[in-house]
């Protein structure tokens, strides 16, 4: 399994939101306190076949024990995506919850509300296999010059994007706003007939 790196901007000139290979450097903190739409790219060191799905778990406000948004999209370039139910086990942050040592249940939701703000996953897609993008190795930003030579993979990266839409909702005064996605995107990959991790 490779690390998942988040970025804003284009694939040609990404502004990285996490880096390196430690727990602290891999946990992005994306500020979502202003209403609007946030387009966030994600990239992993693998290009699965078109019969796979890519899933995400999003964690908020430093709570690594409970994912709040979970979604899955086909690895075809299509713009369709759907929620991951709470009955589905996924890979994700384990935080301080030992019950998640063998997986994290899907959140069963595409939105999360806290502190007068609602965050909704409104778009998610994954580039179809065949892209020659090579921006990372398994555990670091950067490339070897060839598609991941030296990483026992020799394949281009898997690249996708998601849009988070933040809106205001009436809340009592004194509740703090969303501080951002923390530890953000954890990716799982699923064949049409089963599940397995990227890697």
Buried (B, 14 or more C-beta within 10 A) or exposed (E): BBBBBBBBEEBEEBEBBBBEEEEEEBBBBBEBEEEEEBEBBBBBBBBBEEEBBBBBBBBBBEBBBBBBBBBBBBBBBEEEBBBBEEEBBBBBBBBEEEEBEEBBBBBBBBBBBBBBBBBBBBBBBBBEBEBEBBBBBBEBBEBEEEBBEEBEBEBBBBBBBBBBBBBEEEBEEEEEBBBBBBBBBBBBBBEEEEBEBBB
